[in-house]
């Protein structure tokens, strides 16, 4: 009798789980983005949200929850049910913040489940057209002649554009002041307005301004050159062989989300990322599609946490 009851409970558990997966999604979904509209994460989120909506026949609404370099978005996602209807666009900040802040109200590895990585964003060092330096060696020389006087804008402490600048300072042995913003878009606006001297920008944010000749690119962080900027050298080619900086983003859900929903999300989003049209849209903004399994994305986040912890310690980096 005991075995029979166990079998009945198991049957209904499996049946219920499969039914849930078959009917999901049956209402609008939130895609929570940590940064302001117009930035690279927002652009990427809107590309895939449109495709998800078309695939599922449901609205996928991008919600921009900015603040505290990604903390606000994670806390907001934590406040919502674990039902697969609230997706967090997890970003590099979420892997760096554990090393910068000791009082986080969440744990990105324990409180969230990885779904898939979405994209990697190469970093481009850009300056205004009237900036005196045109190459990395010239820039290093100019900065050393003006220690502490020049500035670089970034998307907030813990982000790829901040860490790229700090890494450059360490390897080039220069003194540049950092200026934080609430996202890449406002930082770029101030660079265009001449309020900061340079920016280690994610490619999607910088590309349109470079192609419009509003900004001067100096070098790119990716090992290979970009198709859109074939004449732009990478940092290895200009004398910084160990320089390796980038931003990234992916999809996570709150822990407790049914595993079959995680699997469906992964299958469908990976399918979208492999769509030639999506690849072309990503390429136009300088993003590189990066589909993965949940296990691969989880391992990537874990490795990023460890890597940036080492760099934060080595560089004695702190949030002011």
C-alpha positions in Angstrom: 0.0 0.0 0.0 2.8 2.4 0.9 4.6 1.7 -2.4 1.3 2.3 -4.3 0.8 5.7 -2.6 4.4 6.7 -3.4 3.8 5.7 -7.1 0.6 7.8 -7.2 2.3 10.8 -5.7 5.2 10.5 -8.1 2.9 10.1 -11.1 0.9 13.2 -10.2 4.2 15.1 -9.5 5.5 14.3 -13.0 2.2 14.9 -14.7 1.8 18.3 -13.0 5.4 19.3 -13.9 4.9 18.3 -17.6 1.6 20.1 -17.8 3.1 23.2 -16.4 5.9 23.1 -19.0 3.4 22.4 -21.8 1.3 25.5 -20.9 4.2 27.8 -20.2 4.1 30.7 -20.8 0.4 31.6 -20.7 0.8 35.2 -19.5 3.2 38.1 -20.1 6.8 37.7 -18.9 9.1 40.3 -17.3 12.7 40.6 -18.5 14.5 42.6 -15.8 17.4 44.7 -17.1 19.8 46.3 -14.6 20.6 49.4 -16.6 18.9 52.4 -18.3 17.4 52.2 -21.8 19.8 52.6 -24.7 22.8 50.7 -23.2 24.2 47.4 -24.6 22.3 45.1 -22.2 19.1 46.9 -22.9 19.6 46.7 -26.6 20.4 43.0 -26.4 17.4 42.4 -24.1 15.0 44.1 -26.5 16.3 42.1 -29.5 15.7 38.7 -27.7 12.5 39.8 -26.0 10.9 40.6 -29.3 11.9 37.1 -30.6 10.7 35.4 -27.4 7.3 37.2 -27.8 7.0 36.0 -31.4 8.0 32.4 -30.4 5.6 32.2 -27.4 2.7 34.4 -28.5 3.1 36.3 -25.2 4.3 39.7 -24.4 7.9 39.8 -23.0 8.2 43.2 -21.2 11.6 44.7 -20.6 11.7 46.4 -17.2 14.7 48.6 -16.5 15.5 48.4 -12.8 18.5 50.5 -12.4 20.6 51.3 -9.3 23.6 50.1 -7.2 25.3 48.6 -10.2 22.9 45.7 -10.6 21.9 45.2 -6.9 18.5 46.8 -7.4 17.6 44.5 -10.3 18.6 41.4 -8.4 16.7 42.4 -5.3 13.6 43.1 -7.4 13.9 39.7 -9.1 14.2 38.1 -5.6 11.0 39.7 -4.5 9.0 38.1 -7.3 7.6 34.5 -7.5 9.8 31.6 -8.7 7.5 30.7 -11.5 9.5 31.5 -14.7 7.6 34.7 -15.4 10.3 37.0 -14.1 13.7 36.7 -15.8 16.9 38.5 -14.7 19.3 39.7 -17.3 22.3 38.8 -15.1 25.5 40.7 -16.0 29.2 41.0 -15.2 28.4 43.3 -12.3 26.7 40.4 -10.5 29.9 38.4 -10.5 32.1 41.3 -9.4 30.0 42.8 -6.6 30.6 39.9 -4.2 34.2 41.0 -4.0 33.4 44.7 -3.7 30.4 44.6 -1.2 30.2 42.4 1.9 26.5 43.1 2.7 24.7 42.0 -0.4 21.2 40.8 0.3 21.4 38.0 -2.2 23.8 35.4 -3.5 23.9 35.3 -7.3 24.9 31.6 -7.3 22.6 30.3 -4.5 19.5 32.5 -5.0 19.4 32.3 -8.8 19.4 29.5 -11.4 21.4 30.0 -14.6 19.5 29.6 -17.8 22.0 30.6 -20.6 24.6 33.1 -21.3 23.4 35.5 -24.0 26.2 37.7 -25.3 29.8 38.9 -24.8 30.6 42.6 -25.5 34.2 43.5 -26.5 35.5 46.7 -24.9 36.7 49.6 -27.1 38.8 52.4 -25.8 37.3 55.6 -27.3 38.1 59.3 -27.0 36.7 62.5 -28.5 37.9 63.5 -31.9 39.9 66.5 -30.5 41.8 64.3 -28.0 45.6 64.7 -28.8 46.4 60.9 -28.7 45.5 58.6 -31.6 47.2 55.4 -30.5 47.7 53.5 -27.2 51.4 54.3 -26.9 50.6 58.0 -27.5 47.8 57.9 -25.0 50.0 56.3 -22.3 52.7 58.9 -22.9 50.1 61.7 -22.7 48.6 60.4 -19.5 52.0 60.0 -17.8 52.7 63.6 -18.7 49.4 64.6 -17.0 49.1 62.2 -14.0 45.7 62.3 -12.2 44.3 65.0 -14.6 42.5 62.8 -17.1 39.3 60.9 -16.6 37.4 57.9 -17.9 33.7 57.4 -17.7 32.2 54.0 -16.9 28.8 52.3 -16.3 29.3 51.8 -12.6 31.6 50.1 -10.1 31.8 46.4 -10.7 31.0 46.6 -14.4 33.1 45.7 -17.4 33.7 49.2 -18.5 35.0 50.1 -15.0 37.2 47.0 -14.7 38.6 47.5 -18.2 39.7 51.0 -17.2 41.3 49.7 -13.9 43.0 46.9 -15.7 44.4 49.4 -18.2 45.7 51.6 -15.4 47.4 48.6 -13.7 49.1 47.3 -16.9 50.0 50.6 -18.4 51.1 52.0 -15.0 49.1 55.3 -15.4 47.0 57.5 -13.2 43.5 58.2 -14.6 40.5 59.2 -12.5 37.3 57.2 -12.9 33.9 58.8 -13.1 30.9 56.5 -12.4 27.5 56.7 -14.2 24.2 54.7 -13.9 24.8 52.8 -17.1 26.8 53.0 -20.3 24.4 55.3 -22.1 24.7 58.3 -19.7 28.5 57.7 -19.5 28.7 57.9 -23.3 26.6 61.0 -23.4 29.1 62.8 -21.1 32.0 61.6 -23.3 30.3 63.0 -26.4 29.7 66.2 -24.4 33.3 66.5 -23.5 32.8 66.1 -19.7 35.1 63.1 -19.5 38.3 62.4 -21.6 37.9 58.8 -22.5 35.8 55.6 -22.0 36.5 51.9 -22.1 33.2 51.3 -23.8 31.3 48.2 -24.6 31.1 47.8 -28.4 27.3 48.2 -28.7 27.4 51.6 -26.9 30.4 53.0 -28.9 29.8 51.5 -32.4 27.2 53.9 -33.7 29.2 57.0 -32.6 32.4 55.6 -34.1 30.7 54.9 -37.4 29.2 58.4 -37.4 32.8 59.8 -36.8 31.7 61.4 -33.5 34.3 59.4 -31.5 37.9 58.2 -32.2 38.5 54.5 -31.4 42.0 53.7 -30.0 42.0 49.9 -29.5 39.7 47.0 -28.9 40.0 44.2 -26.2 38.9 41.2 -28.3 41.6 38.9 -29.6 40.4 39.3 -33.2 39.5 42.5 -34.9 35.8 43.5 -35.5 34.4 43.2 -39.0 32.9 46.7 -38.7 36.3 48.2 -37.7 38.9 46.1 -39.5 41.6 48.7 -39.1 41.2 49.0 -35.3 44.0 47.1 -33.5 43.6 45.1 -30.4 45.5 45.8 -27.2 47.8 42.9 -27.8 49.0 44.4 -31.1 49.8 47.8 -29.4 51.9 46.5 -26.5 49.6 45.2 -23.8 49.6 41.4 -24.5 47.9 40.5 -21.2 45.0 42.9 -21.5 41.7 41.0 -21.6 38.6 42.9 -20.7 35.0 42.4 -21.8 31.4 42.7 -20.6 28.8 39.9 -20.7 25.2 39.2 -20.1 22.9 36.2 -19.7 19.6 35.0 -18.3 18.9 33.8 -14.8 15.8 33.0 -12.8 15.0 32.9 -9.1 15.9 29.7 -7.3 12.9 27.5 -6.9 11.7 27.9 -10.5 10.7 24.5 -11.8 13.5 22.8 -13.6 11.4 22.0 -16.7 10.7 25.7 -17.1 14.5 26.4 -16.9 15.0 23.8 -19.6 12.3 25.2 -21.8 13.7 28.7 -21.4 17.2 27.5 -22.3 16.0 25.6 -25.3 14.0 28.5 -26.7 16.5 31.3 -26.0 19.4 29.2 -27.4 17.3 28.7 -30.5 16.8 32.5 -30.7 20.5 33.2 -30.3 21.3 30.8 -33.2 18.8 32.6 -35.5 20.8 34.2 -38.4 18.6 37.3 -38.1 19.4 37.7 -34.4 23.1 37.1 -35.1 23.0 39.9 -37.7 21.3 42.2 -35.3 23.9 41.5 -32.6 26.7 42.0 -35.1 25.4 45.5 -36.0 25.7 46.6 -32.3 29.0 44.9 -31.7 27.7 42.0 -29.5 28.7 38.4 -29.9 26.0 35.7 -29.3 27.0 33.3 -26.6 24.4 30.5 -26.2 25.1 27.9 -23.6 23.6 25.2 -21.4 22.5 26.2 -17.8 25.4 24.1 -16.5 27.9 26.0 -18.7 26.5 29.4 -17.7 26.6 28.5 -14.1 30.3 27.4 -14.4 31.1 30.6 -16.3 29.5 32.8 -13.5 31.5 30.8 -10.9 34.7 31.3 -12.8 34.0 35.0 -13.2 33.4 35.5 -9.5 36.8 33.9 -8.8 38.7 35.8 -11.5 37.4 39.2 -10.5 38.0 38.5 -6.8 41.6 37.9 -7.6 41.8 41.2 -9.6 40.0 43.2 -7.0 42.5 42.0 -4.4 45.5 42.5 -6.6 44.5 46.0 -7.6 43.2 46.9 -4.2 40.0 48.1 -5.9 37.3 49.6 -3.7 34.0 51.3 -4.2 34.3 54.9 -3.1 
